[in-house]
Amino acid sequence: MRCLILAAGVLLLPACATEPVEEPAFTTRLAARDFEVRDYAPTIVAEITVQGDPWSARFEGFGPLADYIFANDRSGEKIAMTAPVTQAPREKIAMTAPVTQQAASSDQEWVIGFTMPASYSIETLPRPVDPDVRLVEVPARAMAVLSFTGLATEEDMRAASARLLDEVARANLQPKGDVVFAFYDPPWILPFFRRNEAMVEVRSPE
């Protein structure tokens, strides 16, 4: 229950802020309707690994990350909330397959992440107190991105993942690693207006 309350608070902050919420910097290499290829600058992510189905894992991970950025479990300054919140499978799973063909999703491990503001370096960020929260440096990379709306249920995520990989193939690109999901909006935003993204790192064929 505590994690659910914290999660709601974290998700509400971007929408309630009086100033725009920072997002990772990128340049757009290709854009076609709801599909883009972006070149992202290096970032630092605070992340935690949790277990469960995609929906419950998303909320379970918010609490410890919120405690870190808002200095609830440590001394020192608070860290500004950014967008999006990201979610990726800990180990490779076939997100394109029907749910009926998957092992029990409640056993899946997920990595939930908050991107740190660009003004910080790995040296200047406060050290997490929670041993499950870690800071990870993410190098510059090219990402194929598919935008989608809705509640981002497991079915929504599978459909978006399948569409994304189809678009990647049409663009003659090669995916690297798992599909990552990004969520930008608070829970009270109507599903049709929510901004979600499915993303995968790509490289040009050799």
Secondary structure, DSSP 8 states (H G I E B T S, - for coil): -HHHHHHHHHHHHHHH-SS------EEEEEEETTEEEEEE--EEEEEEEEESSHHHHHHHHHHHHHHHHTTSSSSS------S-EEEEESS---TTS-GGGS--GGG-EEEEEEE--TT--TTTS---SSTT-EEEEE--EEEEEEEE-S---HHHHHHHHHHHHHHHHHTT-EEEEEEEEEE-S-TTS-GGG--EEEEEEEE---
